[in-house]
Amino acid sequence: MSTTERAVAAPPGPSTGNNGDVIPDSAPAGPIFGRDGEIDDFAQLLRDPAKSSITLLGGDAGIGKTRLVQEVAASCRAAGGIVLVGRCLDLGDSSAAYLPITDIARALHAVPGAAGRETVTPTEALRPLEFFESVATMLDQLADFAPALVVLEDVHWADRATRELLTYLFTRNVPPGVHVVATYRTDDLHRRHPLRPTLAEWSRLPTVRRVLLNPLDADPARALVDHLHPSFDDHDAGEIIRRSGGNPFFTEELVNASMQHDGFGGSALPSDLADLLLVRTDSLDDDPRRVLRAVAVAGSLASDTAIQFLADLPPERLHGALRAAIDAHLLVTTPDGNYAFRHALLAEAVYDDLLPGERIRLHDKLTDVLLERAEPAEASMLAMHAEKACRFDAALRARLTAGKEALDTAAPSNAARHFEKAIAIAAGHPDVTGVPDDLSERAAEALLTAGDPHRAADLIRDVLRSFCGSPLDRARLLRLYLSALLLTDLPTMHTRLGVEDLPDDADELLDIAIGWSRDGGDKVLLGQLLALKAHYLLAFGRYEAATVTASDALAIGRTVDEPSIISDAMTTQAKLDGIAGDLTSALATLEQVRVQAAADGDIRAELRALHQLAGLLARTDQYRRAAATFAEAIRRAAELQARTELYGIDAIIFAAMLAAKLGDWTRVDELLAETDDLPPMARASSMAAGVTVDVARGRFDEVRAAHEELRPRWRQDMFILVNDAPGMIDVLGSSGDLDGAAAMYDDATETVRKVWRLSVFDAQIRMTALLLTHLADAVASKPREVAVWEDRVEQLHATLQAVLSVRGKRESLGLESQAWFARACAELARFAGDSDEAIVEYRRAVDLFTEAEFPYEQVFAELLLSRALYSSGDREEARAFADHALETARRLGATHLIAQLRSGRARGEAARNTTLTPREQDVLDLVAAGMTNGQIATKLFISTKTASVHVSNILAKVDASTRTEAVDVARQRGLLD
């Protein structure tokens, strides 16, 4: 064995398989303070063999998470159980997938009675779901050793693949007798930390509980100080407690530092924690400090031989230095014979204190160690150390290896990061060798698989702008670029590629790439490009050309026997059949594609077929069948661990949108809870899908906050715009900000006109109806406002007519659009004072929303209809509609609608309770005719003062402040003809 091989070789661990002692001793031996409640809680769980638990244990660094877990682990072992520990490492974006699970599986394999069990190891041949199931089976088997405690330390450092695995496990729960504890640092969870949304998702699971360790209260904090140093007086102890903020680790460090500096006082103790930690290292001799620096760089590789190699110490001096560091409570030993800092903060402080040249030298030596081992599983670690050692050739090769391994273990997001890092290395260091020609393609494919087409498109665009390869290679890059762009809601055929010798039109780009593929003799690429072109032509309404191109692609796909080309072309043909009205043929073709894709294992093709099938069903107003089909797509994506496939993501988003419309708001919450860890654009789309429900629930602040994030993305995805803008129009209008609502409408329609080059669009009908509702409400309460909004209403009327001119007639619109059109026409009639026409259109809207089975929109239309009926004098029917709307609104939890219904009912009660005397009724009639008090007095043969008293009484009874407002309110309440 070579020197560098020995440097990372660890002695065999204990044969018991119980690696519970791997939990470092992060607090001094002795009692634990201030955690009695948490300890008792865990003890009760461990004592009951029928109970299981999943606990998320969070707190700031040094707050006592590990110390608490030590106590729980001791209780578990005392009860005859086993303790298994897996730890996540702080390797940044170089984290190896499933690292803590590998630790746990290795330890379990050594447990007596478990040696014959099947191991769990992610491999290329193993699908992610199969690996996840095998891990779940491993946890199920732990019931045989109950009580069993599984500790996952520092999940804030977990890679995305590990987080997805934990989500799967936590959703399943664990068997009785098994208890899982996952620890994480709350102070590490900055706003964009990837664990934050995942924690929120885990916390919503009924099987998961979340325990947050707060700073110690004054009494236990003082008890800790007294335990560490009983001779401190009240002032010094109080100062330590104040400065430590109740953090046990900080408390211990302050006590130790003050003892080493002969008392607490003043400047001897720096305010910065890193400086405070380094005070204790300053008191050591040179050899222990060299050892600490070596361990800070080596991390999990810090074995005796590795430290000796890095610190360059002979054995006798090495052991003395290690003993000194351990005695100073700076390092601890682990069962596998390695060394670790007692606390990660100390490791960070020591590492940050290294001189730049010293840091590079140590990373360089460790890079040699890892290169000699040549273990693929350590590629991500090698990449990190090689980069920090400025050895970019080695770092590039390691990134490529780590990327391939991440793809093989179903972690495409990890793979994309490794490949992008490799691209950055190649770009920043032109002398690096071994850069693969298809590196950009690998990165883009990984990004597409990870569900991030926007980033994939940006990456390929940058490559194309400086690419000098062969025409065939350019054609391959163009296919990837245009494939990604199509999945980003491409505004027009104009791609904004910006390459000097290439056009910006997608049509022309595809034709050029098709020509290059023909000339190069690559028939597979040719078929892929033709299928892609058919997809583009379909997306932009060029149906005849799309039909011909899809047929050509299908013929080539069958010639070269390439299933992906065949399924792509057939899916396009099916959608074309659906658009042409041949739904039977379209559905049959899509089902054929789905079955074949499932048989071929082509999850992308299968999900696209399901997605298109659901889209056709929704297009033909079969909303519940569409929702069921989206649910099937979600199920299949989950089964095959393909949530990040674009059509899998879209299935979740569109299923949430349909569930919102169909009134299944619990389902909306469930679906959107699963989207927090998606790429940024997909997360924004899922947020937009929930806006309607948030408005209905009266969560206006949440809608406004969401808009702040969504507005910058309007130009990137029309789906976001047509869901966010209506919600904000409704929120602003309901809040009385009519100018703001109108400006929001203008902003949305202008964005669509500029970006998508559409003067009108179907979704505009809904926005128009919502704005008209608020304008009609405004003039109903203040008739003098009519003149203010007349021009705007006329413009909105013209917009509706423009939409209709494109479609030909109302019946050509989809069922939902017809319903919104009817509601918009009703609001136009109400604004114009034509109550009969308004009632007709409101009834039509109610019927259409009822047919679509959209309960919230149905009962909102019923609310508007009930008001119109009440104003027309049909109070009984108005009350019936209002009562039904209130019942449904309560069932849905639509607090916004409930508030409006209650307000309407209050007005109705006021109308029923408003009793005018005959003389007051006479006065009111004359006020409505525009007479002054003097004219009323003359007409009724009473004094002007008496007329004035009658008018004042009328104003009070109808709760109006002016004569004009009194007349308007009286008309609404049926007091005037």
Helices and strands as residue ranges (DSSP letters): H 3-8, G 20-22, H 36-47, E 53-59, H 65-78, E 82-87, G 92-94, H 99-109, H 128-141, G 142-145, E 148-153, G 155-157, H 160-172, E 178-185, H 195-203, E 208-212, H 218-228, H 234-244, H 248-260, G 266-268, H 273-282, H 286-298, G 299-301, H 304-311, H 315-327, E 331-333, E 339-341, H 344-352, H 356-373, G 376-378, H 379-388, H 392-408, H 412-428, H 439-449, H 453-464, H 471-486, H 506-520, H 523-539, H 543-560, H 563-579, H 583-600, H 603-619, H 623-639, H 646-661, H 665-672, H 680-689, H 691-696, H 700-710, G 711-713, H 718-734, H 738-751, I 752-756, H 763-781, G 783-785, H 786-807, G 810-812, H 815-832, H 835-852, H 855-872, H 875-892, H 895-913, H 918-928, H 933-940, H 944-957, H 963-972
